[in-house]
């Protein structure tokens, strides 16, 4: 019997954006990056001025962008899924739980 070998790996995400990012990773990182860069340039934190304001915005940029990168690229080997998928599945599981009361 003839076998046809297909040169595609269906266990990994297809890297379709610049051959670096998958679409999921791209849409997790790029919009957050653009919004946070705009926030650093034009944002304003109330009651802070000058260098303190800029430092707080920079720290917020690092935290939020770091979290987006973590969601996009960190893979949990124990569950064989990325962190974003793991959080989504846990959220759906928690929301689907029913509470039964015995009267």
N, CA, C and O atoms as a GROMACS GRO file, in nm:
protein
  412
    1UNK      N    1   0.084  -0.116   0.000
    1UNK     CA    2   0.000   0.000   0.000
    1UNK      C    3   0.090   0.124   0.000
    1UNK      O    4   0.190   0.130   0.071
    2UNK      N    5   0.052   0.221  -0.080
    2UNK     CA    6   0.131   0.344  -0.090
    2UNK      C    7   0.095   0.440   0.022
    2UNK      O    8  -0.022   0.456   0.057
    3UNK      N    9   0.196   0.504   0.077
    3UNK     CA   10   0.175   0.605   0.180
    3UNK      C   11   0.219   0.739   0.125
    3UNK      O   12   0.320   0.750   0.055
    4UNK      N   13   0.145   0.838   0.159
    4UNK     CA   14   0.180   0.974   0.120
    4UNK      C   15   0.227   1.047   0.244
    4UNK      O   16   0.152   1.061   0.341
    5UNK      N   17   0.350   1.092   0.242
    5UNK     CA   18   0.405   1.167   0.354
    5UNK      C   19   0.381   1.316   0.331
    5UNK      O   20   0.423   1.372   0.230
    6UNK      N   21   0.314   1.376   0.424
    6UNK     CA   22   0.284   1.518   0.414
    6UNK      C   23   0.383   1.593   0.503
    6UNK      O   24   0.388   1.569   0.623
    7UNK      N   25   0.462   1.683   0.445
    7UNK     CA   26   0.564   1.754   0.524
    7UNK      C   27   0.505   1.870   0.605
    7UNK      O   28   0.538   1.986   0.580
    8UNK      N   29   0.421   1.838   0.699
    8UNK     CA   30   0.363   1.941   0.784
    8UNK      C   31   0.355   1.887   0.926
    8UNK      O   32   0.325   1.770   0.948
    9UNK      N   33   0.383   1.973   1.020
    9UNK     CA   34   0.378   1.934   1.160
    9UNK      C   35   0.249   1.989   1.219
    9UNK      O   36   0.236   2.110   1.238
   10UNK      N   37   0.154   1.901   1.247
   10UNK     CA   38   0.024   1.948   1.298
   10UNK      C   39   0.023   1.960   1.449
   10UNK      O   40  -0.080   1.994   1.507
   11UNK      N   41   0.135   1.933   1.513
   11UNK     CA   42   0.140   1.945   1.659
   11UNK      C   43   0.184   2.083   1.703
   11UNK      O   44   0.168   2.117   1.820
   12UNK      N   45   0.238   2.165   1.615
   12UNK     CA   46   0.285   2.299   1.648
   12UNK      C   47   0.199   2.402   1.575
   12UNK      O   48   0.131   2.370   1.478
   13UNK      N   49   0.202   2.526   1.624
   13UNK     CA   50   0.133   2.634   1.556
   13UNK      C   51   0.210   2.675   1.432
   13UNK      O   52   0.334   2.672   1.431
   14UNK      N   53   0.138   2.712   1.329
   14UNK     CA   54   0.202   2.757   1.206
   14UNK      C   55   0.253   2.899   1.225
   14UNK      O   56   0.177   2.989   1.261
   15UNK      N   57   0.380   2.919   1.200
   15UNK     CA   58   0.442   3.051   1.214
   15UNK      C   59   0.417   3.129   1.085
   15UNK      O   60   0.495   3.120   0.990
   16UNK      N   61   0.309   3.205   1.082
   16UNK     CA   62   0.268   3.269   0.957
   16UNK      C   63   0.303   3.417   0.950
   16UNK      O   64   0.296   3.475   0.842
   17UNK      N   65   0.340   3.481   1.060
   17UNK     CA   66   0.375   3.623   1.059
   17UNK      C   67   0.527   3.634   1.070
   17UNK      O   68   0.584   3.606   1.175
   18UNK      N   69   0.591   3.674   0.961
   18UNK     CA   70   0.736   3.689   0.952
   18UNK      C   71   0.811   3.560   0.985
   18UNK      O   72   0.930   3.564   1.015
   19UNK      N   73   0.744   3.448   0.978
   19UNK     CA   74   0.800   3.316   1.012
   19UNK      C   75   0.854   3.311   1.154
   19UNK      O   76   0.937   3.226   1.187
   20UNK      N   77   0.806   3.402   1.240
   20UNK     CA   78   0.847   3.406   1.380
   20UNK      C   79   0.728   3.385   1.471
   20UNK      O   80   0.735   3.309   1.568
   21UNK      N   81   0.616   3.453   1.440
   21UNK     CA   82   0.498   3.450   1.525
   21UNK      C   83   0.387   3.368   1.461
   21UNK      O   84   0.373   3.366   1.338
   22UNK      N   85   0.310   3.301   1.542
   22UNK     CA   86   0.182   3.249   1.495
   22UNK      C   87   0.082   3.363   1.506
   22UNK      O   88   0.110   3.466   1.567
   23UNK      N   89  -0.035   3.345   1.447
   23UNK     CA   90  -0.134   3.452   1.454
   23UNK      C   91  -0.177   3.478   1.598
   23UNK      O   92  -0.200   3.593   1.636
   24UNK      N   93  -0.189   3.374   1.678
   24UNK     CA   94  -0.228   3.389   1.818
   24UNK      C   95  -0.125   3.473   1.893
   24UNK      O   96  -0.160   3.564   1.967
   25UNK      N   97   0.002   3.441   1.873
   25UNK     CA   98   0.109   3.515   1.940
   25UNK      C   99   0.113   3.660   1.891
   25UNK      O  100   0.131   3.752   1.971
   26UNK      N  101   0.096   3.680   1.762
   26UNK     CA  102   0.099   3.814   1.705
   26UNK      C  103  -0.011   3.901   1.764
   26UNK      O  104   0.014   4.015   1.803
   27UNK      N  105  -0.134   3.847   1.772
   27UNK     CA  106  -0.246   3.926   1.822
   27UNK      C  107  -0.246   3.939   1.974
   27UNK      O  108  -0.322   4.019   2.028
   28UNK      N  109  -0.164   3.864   2.043
   28UNK     CA  110  -0.147   3.885   2.187
   28UNK      C  111  -0.041   3.992   2.216
   28UNK      O  112  -0.057   4.070   2.310
   29UNK      N  113   0.065   3.996   2.137
   29UNK     CA  114   0.179   4.083   2.169
   29UNK      C  115   0.170   4.219   2.101
   29UNK      O  116   0.191   4.321   2.167
   30UNK      N  117   0.140   4.224   1.974
   30UNK     CA  118   0.150   4.349   1.898
   30UNK      C  119   0.049   4.456   1.942
   30UNK      O  120   0.091   4.570   1.964
   31UNK      N  121  -0.080   4.426   1.957
   31UNK     CA  122  -0.170   4.534   2.003
   31UNK      C  123  -0.134   4.587   2.141
   31UNK      O  124  -0.141   4.708   2.165
   32UNK      N  125  -0.096   4.498   2.231
   32UNK     CA  126  -0.056   4.542   2.365
   32UNK      C  127   0.068   4.629   2.356
   32UNK      O  128   0.078   4.731   2.424
   33UNK      N  129   0.164   4.590   2.272
   33UNK     CA  130   0.285   4.669   2.255
   33UNK      C  131   0.256   4.808   2.201
   33UNK      O  132   0.310   4.906   2.252
   34UNK      N  133   0.170   4.818   2.099
   34UNK     CA  134   0.136   4.949   2.043
   34UNK      C  135   0.063   5.036   2.145
   34UNK      O  136   0.093   5.155   2.158
   35UNK      N  137  -0.032   4.977   2.217
   35UNK     CA  138  -0.105   5.056   2.317
   35UNK      C  139  -0.014   5.104   2.429
   35UNK      O  140  -0.028   5.217   2.476
   36UNK      N  141   0.077   5.020   2.472
   36UNK     CA  142   0.165   5.060   2.581
   36UNK      C  143   0.269   5.163   2.535
   36UNK      O  144   0.307   5.250   2.613
   37UNK      N  145   0.315   5.153   2.411
   37UNK     CA  146   0.406   5.256   2.359
   37UNK      C  147   0.332   5.390   2.350
   37UNK      O  148   0.388   5.494   2.384
   38UNK      N  149   0.206   5.387   2.303
   38UNK     CA  150   0.127   5.510   2.299
   38UNK      C  151   0.105   5.564   2.440
   38UNK      O  152   0.105   5.685   2.460
   39UNK      N  153   0.086   5.476   2.536
   39UNK     CA  154   0.066   5.520   2.675
   39UNK      C  155   0.192   5.584   2.730
   39UNK      O  156   0.185   5.683   2.804
   40UNK      N  157   0.308   5.529   2.696
   40UNK     CA  158   0.434   5.590   2.742
   40UNK      C  159   0.451   5.729   2.680
   40UNK      O  160   0.495   5.822   2.748
   41UNK      N  161   0.417   5.742   2.551
   41UNK     CA  162   0.439   5.869   2.484
   41UNK      C  163   0.337   5.976   2.523
   41UNK      O  164   0.374   6.090   2.548
   42UNK      N  165   0.209   5.939   2.528
   42UNK     CA  166   0.105   6.039   2.547
   42UNK      C  167   0.022   6.019   2.674
   42UNK      O  168  -0.066   6.100   2.702
   43UNK      N  169   0.048   5.915   2.748
   43UNK     CA  170  -0.031   5.888   2.868
   43UNK      C  171   0.002   5.982   2.982
   43UNK      O  172   0.103   6.054   2.979
   44UNK      N  173  -0.084   5.981   3.080
   44UNK     CA  174  -0.064   6.068   3.195
   44UNK      C  175  -0.118   5.996   3.318
   44UNK      O  176  -0.230   5.946   3.317
   45UNK      N  177  -0.038   5.993   3.422
   45UNK     CA  178  -0.081   5.936   3.549
   45UNK      C  179  -0.123   6.053   3.638
   45UNK      O  180  -0.043   6.144   3.660
   46UNK      N  181  -0.245   6.053   3.690
   46UNK     CA  182  -0.289   6.166   3.774
   46UNK      C  183  -0.204   6.179   3.900
   46UNK      O  184  -0.159   6.079   3.957
   47UNK      N  185  -0.183   6.300   3.942
   47UNK     CA  186  -0.114   6.336   4.066
   47UNK      C  187   0.035   6.304   4.063
   47UNK      O  188   0.101   6.313   4.167
   48UNK      N  189   0.090   6.268   3.949
   48UNK     CA  190   0.234   6.248   3.936
   48UNK      C  191   0.283   6.339   3.824
   48UNK      O  192   0.212   6.363   3.726
   49UNK      N  193   0.403   6.388   3.838
   49UNK     CA  194   0.457   6.478   3.737
   49UNK      C  195   0.604   6.448   3.714
   49UNK      O  196   0.673   6.395   3.801
   50UNK      N  197   0.649   6.485   3.596
   50UNK     CA  198   0.791   6.478   3.565
   50UNK      C  199   0.846   6.337   3.555
   50UNK      O  200   0.785   6.249   3.494
   51UNK      N  201   0.960   6.318   3.616
   51UNK     CA  202   1.032   6.192   3.607
   51UNK      C  203   0.957   6.078   3.676
   51UNK      O  204   0.962   5.964   3.629
   52UNK      N  205   0.889   6.106   3.784
   52UNK     CA  206   0.813   6.003   3.855
   52UNK      C  207   0.703   5.947   3.766
   52UNK      O  208   0.682   5.826   3.762
   53UNK      N  209   0.634   6.034   3.694
   53UNK     CA  210   0.529   5.992   3.602
   53UNK      C  211   0.587   5.901   3.494
   53UNK      O  212   0.530   5.796   3.464
   54UNK      N  213   0.700   5.940   3.436
   54UNK     CA  214   0.761   5.859   3.331
   54UNK      C  215   0.806   5.723   3.384
   54UNK      O  216   0.788   5.622   3.316
   55UNK      N  217   0.863   5.719   3.503
   55UNK     CA  218   0.909   5.592   3.560
   55UNK      C  219   0.791   5.499   3.587
   55UNK      O  220   0.800   5.379   3.561
   56UNK      N  221   0.681   5.552   3.639
   56UNK     CA  222   0.562   5.470   3.664
   56UNK      C  223   0.507   5.416   3.532
   56UNK      O  224   0.469   5.299   3.524
   57UNK      N  225   0.502   5.501   3.429
   57UNK     CA  226   0.455   5.454   3.298
   57UNK      C  227   0.548   5.349   3.241
   57UNK      O  228   0.501   5.253   3.179
   58UNK      N  229   0.678   5.364   3.258
   58UNK     CA  230   0.775   5.266   3.209
   58UNK      C  231   0.759   5.132   3.281
   58UNK      O  232   0.765   5.026   3.218
   59UNK      N  233   0.739   5.137   3.412
   59UNK     CA  234   0.718   5.013   3.488
   59UNK      C  235   0.589   4.945   3.444
   59UNK      O  236   0.585   4.823   3.429
   60UNK      N  237   0.483   5.024   3.422
   60UNK     CA  238   0.357   4.967   3.374
   60UNK      C  239   0.376   4.905   3.235
   60UNK      O  240   0.321   4.798   3.207
   61UNK      N  241   0.453   4.971   3.150
   61UNK     CA  242   0.483   4.916   3.017
   61UNK      C  243   0.552   4.781   3.029
   61UNK      O  244   0.514   4.685   2.961
   62UNK      N  245   0.653   4.773   3.114
   62UNK     CA  246   0.727   4.648   3.129
   62UNK      C  247   0.640   4.536   3.185
   62UNK      O  248   0.649   4.422   3.140
   63UNK      N  249   0.556   4.567   3.282
   63UNK     CA  250   0.471   4.465   3.344
   63UNK      C  251   0.365   4.415   3.245
   63UNK      O  252   0.348   4.294   3.228
   64UNK      N  253   0.294   4.507   3.181
   64UNK     CA  254   0.185   4.467   3.090
   64UNK      C  255   0.239   4.397   2.967
   64UNK      O  256   0.186   4.294   2.927
   65UNK      N  257   0.344   4.450   2.906
   65UNK     CA  258   0.402   4.386   2.788
   65UNK      C  259   0.465   4.253   2.825
   65UNK      O  260   0.455   4.156   2.749
   66UNK      N  261   0.529   4.246   2.940
   66UNK     CA  262   0.586   4.119   2.986
   66UNK      C  263   0.478   4.014   3.007
   66UNK      O  264   0.499   3.898   2.973
   67UNK      N  265   0.364   4.054   3.061
   67UNK     CA  266   0.253   3.959   3.080
   67UNK      C  267   0.199   3.912   2.946
   67UNK      O  268   0.166   3.794   2.930
   68UNK      N  269   0.188   4.003   2.847
   68UNK     CA  270   0.140   3.964   2.714
   68UNK      C  271   0.238   3.867   2.648
   68UNK      O  272   0.195   3.770   2.586
   69UNK      N  273   0.367   3.892   2.661
   69UNK     CA  274   0.468   3.801   2.605
   69UNK      C  275   0.463   3.667   2.676
   69UNK      O  276   0.478   3.562   2.613
   70UNK      N  277   0.442   3.669   2.806
   70UNK     CA  278   0.430   3.545   2.883
   70UNK      C  279   0.310   3.465   2.836
   70UNK      O  280   0.320   3.343   2.820
   71UNK      N  281   0.197   3.530   2.815
   71UNK     CA  282   0.078   3.460   2.765
   71UNK      C  283   0.102   3.401   2.627
   71UNK      O  284   0.053   3.293   2.596
   72UNK      N  285   0.177   3.472   2.544
   72UNK     CA  286   0.196   3.428   2.406
   72UNK      C  287   0.298   3.316   2.392
   72UNK      O  288   0.278   3.226   2.311
   73UNK      N  289   0.406   3.320   2.469
   73UNK     CA  290   0.517   3.229   2.442
   73UNK      C  291   0.543   3.124   2.548
   73UNK      O  292   0.613   3.027   2.520
   74UNK      N  293   0.491   3.138   2.669
   74UNK     CA  294   0.521   3.042   2.776
   74UNK      C  295   0.433   2.920   2.762
   74UNK      O  296   0.310   2.929   2.767
   75UNK      N  297   0.495   2.805   2.743
   75UNK     CA  298   0.422   2.680   2.726
   75UNK      C  299   0.433   2.596   2.852
   75UNK      O  300   0.543   2.574   2.904
   76UNK      N  301   0.319   2.550   2.901
   76UNK     CA  302   0.315   2.462   3.017
   76UNK      C  303   0.328   2.319   2.968
   76UNK      O  304   0.234   2.264   2.910
   77UNK      N  305   0.444   2.259   2.991
   77UNK     CA  306   0.468   2.124   2.941
   77UNK      C  307   0.381   2.020   3.010
   77UNK      O  308   0.345   1.919   2.950
   78UNK      N  309   0.346   2.045   3.135
   78UNK     CA  310   0.263   1.949   3.209
   78UNK      C  311   0.126   1.932   3.143
   78UNK      O  312   0.073   1.822   3.139
   79UNK      N  313   0.070   2.041   3.093
   79UNK     CA  314  -0.062   2.038   3.032
   79UNK      C  315  -0.057   2.044   2.880
   79UNK      O  316  -0.161   2.033   2.815
   80UNK      N  317   0.060   2.060   2.822
   80UNK     CA  318   0.082   2.069   2.678
   80UNK      C  319  -0.003   2.179   2.614
   80UNK      O  320  -0.067   2.157   2.511
   81UNK      N  321  -0.003   2.296   2.676
   81UNK     CA  322  -0.072   2.412   2.620
   81UNK      C  323  -0.001   2.539   2.665
   81UNK      O  324   0.073   2.540   2.764
   82UNK      N  325  -0.027   2.645   2.590
   82UNK     CA  326   0.031   2.774   2.626
   82UNK      C  327  -0.044   2.833   2.744
   82UNK      O  328  -0.157   2.793   2.773
   83UNK      N  329   0.018   2.929   2.810
   83UNK     CA  330  -0.041   2.989   2.930
   83UNK      C  331  -0.175   3.057   2.898
   83UNK      O  332  -0.267   3.051   2.980
   84UNK      N  333  -0.186   3.120   2.782
   84UNK     CA  334  -0.313   3.185   2.746
   84UNK      C  335  -0.425   3.082   2.733
   84UNK      O  336  -0.537   3.107   2.778
   85UNK      N  337  -0.396   2.969   2.671
   85UNK     CA  338  -0.496   2.863   2.658
   85UNK      C  339  -0.530   2.803   2.794
   85UNK      O  340  -0.646   2.771   2.820
   86UNK      N  341  -0.430   2.787   2.879
   86UNK     CA  342  -0.453   2.731   3.012
   86UNK      C  343  -0.545   2.822   3.094
   86UNK      O  344  -0.636   2.773   3.161
   87UNK      N  345  -0.521   2.952   3.089
   87UNK     CA  346  -0.606   3.046   3.162
   87UNK      C  347  -0.748   3.045   3.105
   87UNK      O  348  -0.845   3.050   3.180
   88UNK      N  349  -0.759   3.039   2.972
   88UNK     CA  350  -0.890   3.036   2.909
   88UNK      C  351  -0.968   2.910   2.947
   88UNK      O  352  -1.086   2.917   2.979
   89UNK      N  353  -0.902   2.795   2.946
   89UNK     CA  354  -0.968   2.669   2.982
   89UNK      C  355  -1.009   2.670   3.129
   89UNK      O  356  -1.119   2.626   3.162
   90UNK      N  357  -0.922   2.718   3.216
   90UNK     CA  358  -0.957   2.725   3.358
   90UNK      C  359  -1.073   2.821   3.383
   90UNK      O  360  -1.159   2.794   3.466
   91UNK      N  361  -1.076   2.933   3.312
   91UNK     CA  362  -1.185   3.029   3.326
   91UNK      C  363  -1.317   2.965   3.282
   91UNK      O  364  -1.418   2.978   3.350
   92UNK      N  365  -1.316   2.895   3.167
   92UNK     CA  366  -1.437   2.830   3.119
   92UNK      C  367  -1.482   2.720   3.215
   92UNK      O  368  -1.601   2.702   3.238
   93UNK      N  369  -1.387   2.646   3.271
   93UNK     CA  370  -1.421   2.541   3.366
   93UNK      C  371  -1.483   2.600   3.492
   93UNK      O  372  -1.582   2.547   3.542
   94UNK      N  373  -1.426   2.707   3.543
   94UNK     CA  374  -1.480   2.769   3.664
   94UNK      C  375  -1.619   2.828   3.640
   94UNK      O  376  -1.705   2.823   3.728
   95UNK      N  377  -1.640   2.883   3.522
   95UNK     CA  378  -1.771   2.941   3.490
   95UNK      C  379  -1.877   2.834   3.466
   95UNK      O  380  -1.996   2.862   3.482
   96UNK      N  381  -1.837   2.714   3.428
   96UNK     CA  382  -1.934   2.610   3.398
   96UNK      C  383  -1.975   2.530   3.520
   96UNK      O  384  -2.065   2.446   3.511
   97UNK      N  385  -1.912   2.552   3.632
   97UNK     CA  386  -1.944   2.476   3.752
   97UNK      C  387  -2.083   2.514   3.804
   97UNK      O  388  -2.118   2.631   3.813
   98UNK      N  389  -2.158   2.412   3.835
   98UNK     CA  390  -2.293   2.432   3.888
   98UNK      C  391  -2.291   2.412   4.038
   98UNK      O  392  -2.214   2.332   4.091
   99UNK      N  393  -2.374   2.486   4.106
   99UNK     CA  394  -2.386   2.472   4.251
   99UNK      C  395  -2.520   2.405   4.281
   99UNK      O  396  -2.626   2.453   4.242
  100UNK      N  397  -2.512   2.294   4.350
  100UNK     CA  398  -2.632   2.220   4.386
  100UNK      C  399  -2.657   2.236   4.535
  100UNK      O  400  -2.568   2.214   4.617
  101UNK      N  401  -2.779   2.274   4.568
  101UNK     CA  402  -2.816   2.293   4.708
  101UNK      C  403  -2.909   2.180   4.751
  101UNK      O  404  -2.999   2.142   4.676
  102UNK      N  405  -2.886   2.128   4.868
  102UNK     CA  406  -2.977   2.026   4.920
  102UNK      C  407  -3.072   2.094   5.019
  102UNK      O  408  -3.028   2.157   5.115
  103UNK      N  409  -3.199   2.079   4.994
  103UNK     CA  410  -3.299   2.146   5.079
  103UNK      C  411  -3.339   2.058   5.191
  103UNK      O  412  -3.422   2.098   5.273
   0.00000   0.00000   0.00000
